[in-house]
Amino acid sequence: MTLWDLTKNSLSTISHLSPTLEEALLVRLMEMGFETNQSITCLRRTPFSGPIVVQLGDSVFSLEQELAQHVYLATN
């Protein structure tokens, strides 16, 4: 399951980031806090495959589908 699959108001934990992700994007996501075992909550899903809005710690981020599909979540 990826971050893109997370439904509104759902909480999950980051499992890992895709190893196929471009190095610069991988580093940037890690700088923003997208790391293994971090809790993440979906705050909003926009229509027509628009960005997903998530909360990670005290920060809120908006990610496009192409990037959100590279953030894998732990399965319960």
PDB file of N, CA, C and O in Angstrom:
ATOM      1  N   MET A   1       0.848  -1.174   0.000  1.00  0.00           N
ATOM      2  CA  MET A   1       0.000   0.000   0.000  1.00  0.00           C
ATOM      3  C   MET A   1       0.895   1.240   0.000  1.00  0.00           C
ATOM      4  O   MET A   1       1.903   1.293   0.704  1.00  0.00           O
ATOM      5  N   THR A   2       0.513   2.224  -0.793  1.00  0.00           N
ATOM      6  CA  THR A   2       1.290   3.457  -0.848  1.00  0.00           C
ATOM      7  C   THR A   2       0.520   4.597  -0.205  1.00  0.00           C
ATOM      8  O   THR A   2      -0.660   4.461   0.117  1.00  0.00           O
ATOM      9  N   LEU A   3       1.188   5.704  -0.025  1.00  0.00           N
ATOM     10  CA  LEU A   3       0.552   6.882   0.542  1.00  0.00           C
ATOM     11  C   LEU A   3      -0.635   7.317  -0.302  1.00  0.00           C
ATOM     12  O   LEU A   3      -1.616   7.830   0.239  1.00  0.00           O
ATOM     13  N   TRP A   4      -0.570   7.126  -1.608  1.00  0.00           N
ATOM     14  CA  TRP A   4      -1.659   7.509  -2.494  1.00  0.00           C
ATOM     15  C   TRP A   4      -2.938   6.725  -2.180  1.00  0.00           C
ATOM     16  O   TRP A   4      -4.034   7.210  -2.459  1.00  0.00           O
ATOM     17  N   ASP A   5      -2.819   5.540  -1.615  1.00  0.00           N
ATOM     18  CA  ASP A   5      -3.977   4.698  -1.301  1.00  0.00           C
ATOM     19  C   ASP A   5      -4.634   5.050   0.031  1.00  0.00           C
ATOM     20  O   ASP A   5      -5.720   4.554   0.331  1.00  0.00           O
ATOM     21  N   LEU A   6      -3.999   5.887   0.821  1.00  0.00           N
ATOM     22  CA  LEU A   6      -4.520   6.240   2.142  1.00  0.00           C
ATOM     23  C   LEU A   6      -5.788   7.075   2.004  1.00  0.00           C
ATOM     24  O   LEU A   6      -5.820   8.049   1.251  1.00  0.00           O
ATOM     25  N   THR A   7      -6.825   6.690   2.732  1.00  0.00           N
ATOM     26  CA  THR A   7      -8.098   7.410   2.656  1.00  0.00           C
ATOM     27  C   THR A   7      -8.128   8.570   3.645  1.00  0.00           C
ATOM     28  O   THR A   7      -7.348   8.610   4.597  1.00  0.00           O
ATOM     29  N   LYS A   8      -9.029   9.503   3.408  1.00  0.00           N
ATOM     30  CA  LYS A   8      -9.152  10.690   4.248  1.00  0.00           C
ATOM     31  C   LYS A   8      -9.362  10.290   5.713  1.00  0.00           C
ATOM     32  O   LYS A   8     -10.112   9.364   6.022  1.00  0.00           O
ATOM     33  N   ASN A   9      -8.685  11.009   6.591  1.00  0.00           N
ATOM     34  CA  ASN A   9      -8.747  10.814   8.048  1.00  0.00           C
ATOM     35  C   ASN A   9      -8.149   9.494   8.518  1.00  0.00           C
ATOM     36  O   ASN A   9      -8.370   9.091   9.660  1.00  0.00           O
ATOM     37  N   SER A  10      -7.393   8.814   7.655  1.00  0.00           N
ATOM     38  CA  SER A  10      -6.740   7.558   8.029  1.00  0.00           C
ATOM     39  C   SER A  10      -5.320   7.826   8.512  1.00  0.00           C
ATOM     40  O   SER A  10      -4.638   8.729   8.027  1.00  0.00           O
ATOM     41  N   LEU A  11      -4.899   7.028   9.470  1.00  0.00           N
ATOM     42  CA  LEU A  11      -3.557   7.107  10.028  1.00  0.00           C
ATOM     43  C   LEU A  11      -2.798   5.846   9.637  1.00  0.00           C
ATOM     44  O   LEU A  11      -3.353   4.747   9.655  1.00  0.00           O
ATOM     45  N   SER A  12      -1.532   6.011   9.286  1.00  0.00           N
ATOM     46  CA  SER A  12      -0.701   4.860   8.960  1.00  0.00           C
ATOM     47  C   SER A  12       0.741   5.167   9.352  1.00  0.00           C
ATOM     48  O   SER A  12       1.046   6.232   9.890  1.00  0.00           O
ATOM     49  N   THR A  13       1.609   4.218   9.073  1.00  0.00           N
ATOM     50  CA  THR A  13       3.034   4.354   9.372  1.00  0.00           C
ATOM     51  C   THR A  13       3.828   4.129   8.094  1.00  0.00           C
ATOM     52  O   THR A  13       3.536   3.218   7.320  1.00  0.00           O
ATOM     53  N   ILE A  14       4.823   4.959   7.883  1.00  0.00           N
ATOM     54  CA  ILE A  14       5.664   4.813   6.687  1.00  0.00           C
ATOM     55  C   ILE A  14       6.534   3.571   6.833  1.00  0.00           C
ATOM     56  O   ILE A  14       7.224   3.394   7.837  1.00  0.00           O
ATOM     57  N   SER A  15       6.491   2.722   5.823  1.00  0.00           N
ATOM     58  CA  SER A  15       7.304   1.509   5.783  1.00  0.00           C
ATOM     59  C   SER A  15       8.670   1.815   5.159  1.00  0.00           C
ATOM     60  O   SER A  15       9.718   1.529   5.739  1.00  0.00           O
ATOM     61  N   HIS A  16       8.626   2.403   3.964  1.00  0.00           N
ATOM     62  CA  HIS A  16       9.874   2.752   3.271  1.00  0.00           C
ATOM     63  C   HIS A  16       9.559   3.626   2.058  1.00  0.00           C
ATOM     64  O   HIS A  16       8.405   3.769   1.656  1.00  0.00           O
ATOM     65  N   LEU A  17      10.592   4.195   1.501  1.00  0.00           N
ATOM     66  CA  LEU A  17      10.484   4.973   0.270  1.00  0.00           C
ATOM     67  C   LEU A  17      10.987   4.103  -0.875  1.00  0.00           C
ATOM     68  O   LEU A  17      11.891   3.287  -0.694  1.00  0.00           O
ATOM     69  N   SER A  18      10.407   4.280  -2.038  1.00  0.00           N
ATOM     70  CA  SER A  18      10.775   3.475  -3.192  1.00  0.00           C
ATOM     71  C   SER A  18      12.245   3.663  -3.561  1.00  0.00           C
ATOM     72  O   SER A  18      12.714   4.796  -3.671  1.00  0.00           O
ATOM     73  N   PRO A  19      12.972   2.569  -3.752  1.00  0.00           N
ATOM     74  CA  PRO A  19      14.371   2.677  -4.156  1.00  0.00           C
ATOM     75  C   PRO A  19      14.532   3.184  -5.589  1.00  0.00           C
ATOM     76  O   PRO A  19      15.634   3.556  -5.992  1.00  0.00           O
ATOM     77  N   THR A  20      13.443   3.203  -6.361  1.00  0.00           N
ATOM     78  CA  THR A  20      13.525   3.684  -7.739  1.00  0.00           C
ATOM     79  C   THR A  20      13.341   5.197  -7.832  1.00  0.00           C
ATOM     80  O   THR A  20      13.440   5.776  -8.913  1.00  0.00           O
ATOM     81  N   LEU A  21      13.075   5.823  -6.702  1.00  0.00           N
ATOM     82  CA  LEU A  21      12.872   7.272  -6.669  1.00  0.00           C
ATOM     83  C   LEU A  21      14.182   7.991  -6.973  1.00  0.00           C
ATOM     84  O   LEU A  21      15.245   7.578  -6.510  1.00  0.00           O
ATOM     85  N   GLU A  22      14.103   9.046  -7.735  1.00  0.00           N
ATOM     86  CA  GLU A  22      15.280   9.845  -8.061  1.00  0.00           C
ATOM     87  C   GLU A  22      15.975  10.279  -6.768  1.00  0.00           C
ATOM     88  O   GLU A  22      15.317  10.663  -5.801  1.00  0.00           O
ATOM     89  N   GLU A  23      17.297  10.217  -6.760  1.00  0.00           N
ATOM     90  CA  GLU A  23      18.089  10.488  -5.561  1.00  0.00           C
ATOM     91  C   GLU A  23      17.751  11.833  -4.914  1.00  0.00           C
ATOM     92  O   GLU A  23      17.610  11.909  -3.693  1.00  0.00           O
ATOM     93  N   ALA A  24      17.621  12.881  -5.706  1.00  0.00           N
ATOM     94  CA  ALA A  24      17.325  14.216  -5.157  1.00  0.00           C
ATOM     95  C   ALA A  24      15.964  14.231  -4.462  1.00  0.00           C
ATOM     96  O   ALA A  24      15.817  14.861  -3.414  1.00  0.00           O
ATOM     97  N   LEU A  25      14.967  13.549  -5.028  1.00  0.00           N
ATOM     98  CA  LEU A  25      13.646  13.491  -4.411  1.00  0.00           C
ATOM     99  C   LEU A  25      13.675  12.650  -3.141  1.00  0.00           C
ATOM    100  O   LEU A  25      13.020  12.986  -2.154  1.00  0.00           O
ATOM    101  N   LEU A  26      14.420  11.574  -3.164  1.00  0.00           N
ATOM    102  CA  LEU A  26      14.560  10.717  -1.994  1.00  0.00           C
ATOM    103  C   LEU A  26      15.166  11.494  -0.826  1.00  0.00           C
ATOM    104  O   LEU A  26      14.667  11.431   0.298  1.00  0.00           O
ATOM    105  N   VAL A  27      16.230  12.216  -1.099  1.00  0.00           N
ATOM    106  CA  VAL A  27      16.879  13.017  -0.062  1.00  0.00           C
ATOM    107  C   VAL A  27      15.934  14.094   0.456  1.00  0.00           C
ATOM    108  O   VAL A  27      15.852  14.319   1.664  1.00  0.00           O
ATOM    109  N   ARG A  28      15.222  14.758  -0.442  1.00  0.00           N
ATOM    110  CA  ARG A  28      14.301  15.831  -0.028  1.00  0.00           C
ATOM    111  C   ARG A  28      13.175  15.292   0.849  1.00  0.00           C
ATOM    112  O   ARG A  28      12.838  15.903   1.864  1.00  0.00           O
ATOM    113  N   LEU A  29      12.589  14.157   0.474  1.00  0.00           N
ATOM    114  CA  LEU A  29      11.536  13.557   1.297  1.00  0.00           C
ATOM    115  C   LEU A  29      12.060  13.200   2.684  1.00  0.00           C
ATOM    116  O   LEU A  29      11.374  13.416   3.683  1.00  0.00           O
ATOM    117  N   MET A  30      13.254  12.664   2.746  1.00  0.00           N
ATOM    118  CA  MET A  30      13.834  12.313   4.042  1.00  0.00           C
ATOM    119  C   MET A  30      14.103  13.566   4.873  1.00  0.00           C
ATOM    120  O   MET A  30      13.911  13.544   6.089  1.00  0.00           O
ATOM    121  N   GLU A  31      14.538  14.646   4.252  1.00  0.00           N
ATOM    122  CA  GLU A  31      14.738  15.911   4.964  1.00  0.00           C
ATOM    123  C   GLU A  31      13.421  16.447   5.530  1.00  0.00           C
ATOM    124  O   GLU A  31      13.403  17.091   6.578  1.00  0.00           O
ATOM    125  N   MET A  32      12.318  16.172   4.822  1.00  0.00           N
ATOM    126  CA  MET A  32      11.008  16.642   5.262  1.00  0.00           C
ATOM    127  C   MET A  32      10.416  15.740   6.353  1.00  0.00           C
ATOM    128  O   MET A  32       9.395  16.085   6.948  1.00  0.00           O
ATOM    129  N   GLY A  33      11.044  14.596   6.617  1.00  0.00           N
ATOM    130  CA  GLY A  33      10.587  13.719   7.684  1.00  0.00           C
ATOM    131  C   GLY A  33       9.927  12.435   7.234  1.00  0.00           C
ATOM    132  O   GLY A  33       9.434  11.674   8.066  1.00  0.00           O
ATOM    133  N   PHE A  34       9.906  12.177   5.942  1.00  0.00           N
ATOM    134  CA  PHE A  34       9.309  10.947   5.415  1.00  0.00           C
ATOM    135  C   PHE A  34      10.311   9.811   5.613  1.00  0.00           C
ATOM    136  O   PHE A  34      11.076   9.471   4.711  1.00  0.00           O
ATOM    137  N   GLU A  35      10.289   9.234   6.812  1.00  0.00           N
ATOM    138  CA  GLU A  35      11.226   8.183   7.169  1.00  0.00           C
ATOM    139  C   GLU A  35      10.493   6.975   7.725  1.00  0.00           C
ATOM    140  O   GLU A  35       9.340   7.080   8.143  1.00  0.00           O
ATOM    141  N   THR A  36      11.147   5.851   7.731  1.00  0.00           N
ATOM    142  CA  THR A  36      10.585   4.612   8.248  1.00  0.00           C
ATOM    143  C   THR A  36      10.053   4.797   9.667  1.00  0.00           C
ATOM    144  O   THR A  36      10.685   5.441  10.505  1.00  0.00           O
ATOM    145  N   ASN A  37       8.892   4.225   9.916  1.00  0.00           N
ATOM    146  CA  ASN A  37       8.214   4.210  11.218  1.00  0.00           C
ATOM    147  C   ASN A  37       7.615   5.549  11.641  1.00  0.00           C
ATOM    148  O   ASN A  37       7.192   5.689  12.788  1.00  0.00           O
ATOM    149  N   GLN A  38       7.566   6.521  10.760  1.00  0.00           N
ATOM    150  CA  GLN A  38       6.911   7.796  11.071  1.00  0.00           C
ATOM    151  C   GLN A  38       5.407   7.660  10.827  1.00  0.00           C
ATOM    152  O   GLN A  38       4.987   7.091   9.819  1.00  0.00           O
ATOM    153  N   SER A  39       4.607   8.179  11.744  1.00  0.00           N
ATOM    154  CA  SER A  39       3.155   8.170  11.577  1.00  0.00           C
ATOM    155  C   SER A  39       2.749   9.261  10.609  1.00  0.00           C
ATOM    156  O   SER A  39       3.312  10.355  10.619  1.00  0.00           O
ATOM    157  N   ILE A  40       1.765   8.958   9.768  1.00  0.00           N
ATOM    158  CA  ILE A  40       1.298   9.915   8.769  1.00  0.00           C
ATOM    159  C   ILE A  40      -0.228   9.817   8.672  1.00  0.00           C
ATOM    160  O   ILE A  40      -0.794   8.725   8.706  1.00  0.00           O
ATOM    161  N   THR A  41      -0.878  10.968   8.550  1.00  0.00           N
ATOM    162  CA  THR A  41      -2.334  11.035   8.490  1.00  0.00           C
ATOM    163  C   THR A  41      -2.759  11.743   7.217  1.00  0.00           C
ATOM    164  O   THR A  41      -2.189  12.770   6.850  1.00  0.00           O
ATOM    165  N   CYS A  42      -3.763  11.190   6.541  1.00  0.00           N
ATOM    166  CA  CYS A  42      -4.327  11.838   5.358  1.00  0.00           C
ATOM    167  C   CYS A  42      -5.374  12.847   5.830  1.00  0.00           C
ATOM    168  O   CYS A  42      -6.377  12.473   6.438  1.00  0.00           O
ATOM    169  N   LEU A  43      -5.136  14.107   5.549  1.00  0.00           N
ATOM    170  CA  LEU A  43      -6.075  15.157   5.937  1.00  0.00           C
ATOM    171  C   LEU A  43      -7.103  15.446   4.852  1.00  0.00           C
ATOM    172  O   LEU A  43      -8.246  15.798   5.141  1.00  0.00           O
ATOM    173  N   ARG A  44      -6.680  15.293   3.596  1.00  0.00           N
ATOM    174  CA  ARG A  44      -7.581  15.662   2.497  1.00  0.00           C
ATOM    175  C   ARG A  44      -7.192  14.949   1.221  1.00  0.00           C
ATOM    176  O   ARG A  44      -6.010  14.775   0.924  1.00  0.00           O
ATOM    177  N   ARG A  45      -8.198  14.539   0.470  1.00  0.00           N
ATOM    178  CA  ARG A  45      -8.016  13.992  -0.870  1.00  0.00           C
ATOM    179  C   ARG A  45      -8.732  14.930  -1.817  1.00  0.00           C
ATOM    180  O   ARG A  45      -9.931  15.166  -1.669  1.00  0.00           O
ATOM    181  N   THR A  46      -8.031  15.456  -2.765  1.00  0.00           N
ATOM    182  CA  THR A  46      -8.654  16.375  -3.708  1.00  0.00           C
ATOM    183  C   THR A  46      -9.199  15.598  -4.896  1.00  0.00           C
ATOM    184  O   THR A  46      -8.672  14.540  -5.239  1.00  0.00           O
ATOM    185  N   PRO A  47     -10.257  16.115  -5.533  1.00  0.00           N
ATOM    186  CA  PRO A  47     -10.874  15.392  -6.650  1.00  0.00           C
ATOM    187  C   PRO A  47      -9.996  15.368  -7.903  1.00  0.00           C
ATOM    188  O   PRO A  47      -9.038  16.130  -8.033  1.00  0.00           O
ATOM    189  N   PHE A  48     -10.355  14.477  -8.808  1.00  0.00           N
ATOM    190  CA  PHE A  48      -9.704  14.372 -10.124  1.00  0.00           C
ATOM    191  C   PHE A  48      -8.213  14.101 -10.024  1.00  0.00           C
ATOM    192  O   PHE A  48      -7.422  14.673 -10.774  1.00  0.00           O
ATOM    193  N   SER A  49      -7.828  13.231  -9.103  1.00  0.00           N
ATOM    194  CA  SER A  49      -6.416  12.846  -8.907  1.00  0.00           C
ATOM    195  C   SER A  49      -5.524  14.028  -8.571  1.00  0.00           C
ATOM    196  O   SER A  49      -4.344  14.052  -8.919  1.00  0.00           O
ATOM    197  N   GLY A  50      -6.104  15.011  -7.890  1.00  0.00           N
ATOM    198  CA  GLY A  50      -5.311  16.145  -7.410  1.00  0.00           C
ATOM    199  C   GLY A  50      -4.437  15.708  -6.254  1.00  0.00           C
ATOM    200  O   GLY A  50      -4.463  14.536  -5.879  1.00  0.00           O
ATOM    201  N   PRO A  51      -3.671  16.605  -5.682  1.00  0.00           N
ATOM    202  CA  PRO A  51      -2.742  16.219  -4.615  1.00  0.00           C
ATOM    203  C   PRO A  51      -3.448  15.710  -3.360  1.00  0.00           C
ATOM    204  O   PRO A  51      -4.608  16.027  -3.098  1.00  0.00           O
ATOM    205  N   ILE A  52      -2.711  14.917  -2.603  1.00  0.00           N
ATOM    206  CA  ILE A  52      -3.162  14.425  -1.311  1.00  0.00           C
ATOM    207  C   ILE A  52      -2.504  15.314  -0.251  1.00  0.00           C
ATOM    208  O   ILE A  52      -1.331  15.666  -0.369  1.00  0.00           O
ATOM    209  N   VAL A  53      -3.257  15.667   0.768  1.00  0.00           N
ATOM    210  CA  VAL A  53      -2.738  16.520   1.843  1.00  0.00           C
ATOM    211  C   VAL A  53      -2.563  15.638   3.072  1.00  0.00           C
ATOM    212  O   VAL A  53      -3.508  15.000   3.535  1.00  0.00           O
ATOM    213  N   VAL A  54      -1.340  15.612   3.594  1.00  0.00           N
ATOM    214  CA  VAL A  54      -1.018  14.739   4.719  1.00  0.00           C
ATOM    215  C   VAL A  54      -0.362  15.512   5.851  1.00  0.00           C
ATOM    216  O   VAL A  54       0.245  16.563   5.645  1.00  0.00           O
ATOM    217  N   GLN A  55      -0.500  14.962   7.056  1.00  0.00           N
ATOM    218  CA  GLN A  55       0.190  15.528   8.205  1.00  0.00           C
ATOM    219  C   GLN A  55       1.242  14.539   8.663  1.00  0.00           C
ATOM    220  O   GLN A  55       0.972  13.352   8.846  1.00  0.00           O
ATOM    221  N   LEU A  56       2.447  15.056   8.845  1.00  0.00           N
ATOM    222  CA  LEU A  56       3.583  14.265   9.291  1.00  0.00           C
ATOM    223  C   LEU A  56       4.201  15.030  10.447  1.00  0.00           C
ATOM    224  O   LEU A  56       4.855  16.052  10.241  1.00  0.00           O
ATOM    225  N   GLY A  57       4.000  14.546  11.648  1.00  0.00           N
ATOM    226  CA  GLY A  57       4.444  15.298  12.820  1.00  0.00           C
ATOM    227  C   GLY A  57       3.643  16.588  12.926  1.00  0.00           C
ATOM    228  O   GLY A  57       2.413  16.561  12.882  1.00  0.00           O
ATOM    229  N   ASP A  58       4.329  17.711  13.065  1.00  0.00           N
ATOM    230  CA  ASP A  58       3.673  19.014  13.154  1.00  0.00           C
ATOM    231  C   ASP A  58       3.550  19.700  11.797  1.00  0.00           C
ATOM    232  O   ASP A  58       3.098  20.842  11.725  1.00  0.00           O
ATOM    233  N   SER A  59       3.938  19.032  10.740  1.00  0.00           N
ATOM    234  CA  SER A  59       3.946  19.630   9.404  1.00  0.00           C
ATOM    235  C   SER A  59       2.847  19.053   8.522  1.00  0.00           C
ATOM    236  O   SER A  59       2.437  17.902   8.677  1.00  0.00           O
ATOM    237  N   VAL A  60       2.378  19.887   7.586  1.00  0.00           N
ATOM    238  CA  VAL A  60       1.371  19.469   6.616  1.00  0.00           C
ATOM    239  C   VAL A  60       1.975  19.603   5.221  1.00  0.00           C
ATOM    240  O   VAL A  60       2.575  20.625   4.887  1.00  0.00           O
ATOM    241  N   PHE A  61       1.809  18.550   4.405  1.00  0.00           N
ATOM    242  CA  PHE A  61       2.371  18.527   3.067  1.00  0.00           C
ATOM    243  C   PHE A  61       1.301  18.158   2.047  1.00  0.00           C
ATOM    244  O   PHE A  61       0.341  17.452   2.358  1.00  0.00           O
ATOM    245  N   SER A  62       1.482  18.641   0.842  1.00  0.00           N
ATOM    246  CA  SER A  62       0.628  18.310  -0.279  1.00  0.00           C
ATOM    247  C   SER A  62       1.506  17.601  -1.309  1.00  0.00           C
ATOM    248  O   SER A  62       2.500  18.158  -1.774  1.00  0.00           O
ATOM    249  N   LEU A  63       1.134  16.372  -1.661  1.00  0.00           N
ATOM    250  CA  LEU A  63       1.936  15.591  -2.601  1.00  0.00           C
ATOM    251  C   LEU A  63       1.108  15.168  -3.800  1.00  0.00           C
ATOM    252  O   LEU A  63      -0.041  14.748  -3.656  1.00  0.00           O
ATOM    253  N   GLU A  64       1.684  15.277  -4.963  1.00  0.00           N
ATOM    254  CA  GLU A  64       1.051  14.801  -6.190  1.00  0.00           C
ATOM    255  C   GLU A  64       1.080  13.274  -6.216  1.00  0.00           C
ATOM    256  O   GLU A  64       1.888  12.652  -5.526  1.00  0.00           O
ATOM    257  N   GLN A  65       0.209  12.682  -7.002  1.00  0.00           N
ATOM    258  CA  GLN A  65       0.098  11.230  -7.095  1.00  0.00           C
ATOM    259  C   GLN A  65       1.431  10.583  -7.463  1.00  0.00           C
ATOM    260  O   GLN A  65       1.818   9.578  -6.867  1.00  0.00           O
ATOM    261  N   GLU A  66       2.121  11.144  -8.422  1.00  0.00           N
ATOM    262  CA  GLU A  66       3.387  10.562  -8.896  1.00  0.00           C
ATOM    263  C   GLU A  66       4.400  10.391  -7.769  1.00  0.00           C
ATOM    264  O   GLU A  66       5.147   9.413  -7.755  1.00  0.00           O
ATOM    265  N   LEU A  67       4.435  11.320  -6.835  1.00  0.00           N
ATOM    266  CA  LEU A  67       5.368  11.237  -5.715  1.00  0.00           C
ATOM    267  C   LEU A  67       4.792  10.385  -4.583  1.00  0.00           C
ATOM    268  O   LEU A  67       5.513   9.586  -3.985  1.00  0.00           O
ATOM    269  N   ALA A  68       3.515  10.547  -4.287  1.00  0.00           N
ATOM    270  CA  ALA A  68       2.876   9.806  -3.182  1.00  0.00           C
ATOM    271  C   ALA A  68       2.927   8.298  -3.408  1.00  0.00           C
ATOM    272  O   ALA A  68       2.922   7.531  -2.445  1.00  0.00           O
ATOM    273  N   GLN A  69       2.975   7.866  -4.655  1.00  0.00           N
ATOM    274  CA  GLN A  69       3.033   6.437  -4.953  1.00  0.00           C
ATOM    275  C   GLN A  69       4.405   5.830  -4.667  1.00  0.00           C
ATOM    276  O   GLN A  69       4.581   4.617  -4.783  1.00  0.00           O
ATOM    277  N   HIS A  70       5.362   6.650  -4.300  1.00  0.00           N
ATOM    278  CA  HIS A  70       6.700   6.163  -3.955  1.00  0.00           C
ATOM    279  C   HIS A  70       6.909   6.065  -2.450  1.00  0.00           C
ATOM    280  O   HIS A  70       7.981   5.667  -1.994  1.00  0.00           O
ATOM    281  N   VAL A  71       5.876   6.431  -1.669  1.00  0.00           N
ATOM    282  CA  VAL A  71       5.943   6.334  -0.216  1.00  0.00           C
ATOM    283  C   VAL A  71       5.106   5.131   0.199  1.00  0.00           C
ATOM    284  O   VAL A  71       3.879   5.156   0.096  1.00  0.00           O
ATOM    285  N   TYR A  72       5.768   4.084   0.665  1.00  0.00           N
ATOM    286  CA  TYR A  72       5.067   2.852   1.041  1.00  0.00           C
ATOM    287  C   TYR A  72       4.702   2.861   2.512  1.00  0.00           C
ATOM    288  O   TYR A  72       5.461   3.341   3.354  1.00  0.00           O
ATOM    289  N   LEU A  73       3.513   2.317   2.811  1.00  0.00           N
ATOM    290  CA  LEU A  73       2.992   2.298   4.167  1.00  0.00           C
ATOM    291  C   LEU A  73       2.993   0.875   4.712  1.00  0.00           C
ATOM    292  O   LEU A  73       2.875  -0.098   3.967  1.00  0.00           O
ATOM    293  N   ALA A  74       3.129   0.782   6.028  1.00  0.00           N
ATOM    294  CA  ALA A  74       3.068  -0.521   6.688  1.00  0.00           C
ATOM    295  C   ALA A  74       1.649  -1.052   6.597  1.00  0.00           C
ATOM    296  O   ALA A  74       0.689  -0.292   6.723  1.00  0.00           O
ATOM    297  N   THR A  75       1.515  -2.336   6.382  1.00  0.00           N
ATOM    298  CA  THR A  75       0.199  -2.950   6.356  1.00  0.00           C
ATOM    299  C   THR A  75      -0.122  -3.464   7.743  1.00  0.00           C
ATOM    300  O   THR A  75       0.741  -4.000   8.439  1.00  0.00           O
ATOM    301  N   ASN A  76      -1.367  -3.297   8.133  1.00  0.00           N
ATOM    302  CA  ASN A  76      -1.765  -3.715   9.487  1.00  0.00           C
ATOM    303  C   ASN A  76      -2.281  -5.121   9.506  1.00  0.00           C
ATOM    304  O   ASN A  76      -2.657  -5.626  10.563  1.00  0.00           O
TER     305      ASN A  76
END
